[in-house]
Amino acid sequence: MTDDTDSRHDRIQTHPTPGRGNSLSGWWRNRSPLRLAISYAVVWLVRISPSLTLKRWLLRRLGVTVGPGVSWGLEATPDVFWPELITVEAEAIVGYDATILCHEFLQDEYRTGEVHIGERAMIGAGATVLPGVEIGADARVAANSLVTRDVPPETTVAGVPAEPMGSSGRDDE
């Protein structure tokens, strides 16, 4: 984690869109179509495989930094365009149907940023983590949350956008 004065926007790289059209319409200028096709096929296998060992192996082949004991839920999706910008530390959990994004395609530019998920952090089912976000060790992201900024260690966040809920981590609160 970085200090409180640093934000995800400080860690995002901006890439102007050349010419007319939005940045997604020219994606092939930024990433090889063959690389993207292979990445998409591997991500599809990661999403449907029940084997955590196979998921970790496949994620590493994509370039994701995956620590030991990481649990990657069914249907969870790493960034297809820039998976090498994702780091998931030891024993972290990425829940069912969660999405980890390292890019944003906009009208006049696209942005890329690393996502770092700390040790034993938990990302709930259906949550989306945006580029440049750092999630601290033992932090928890509630299901269906949209993480738009850093989550400090041992903090629980929930909502759209995700906001701190407390620090005990108890489900009954």
Order of alpha helices (4+ residues) and beta strands (2+ residues): beta-alpha-alpha-beta-beta-beta-beta-beta-beta-beta-beta-beta-beta-beta-beta-beta-beta-beta-beta
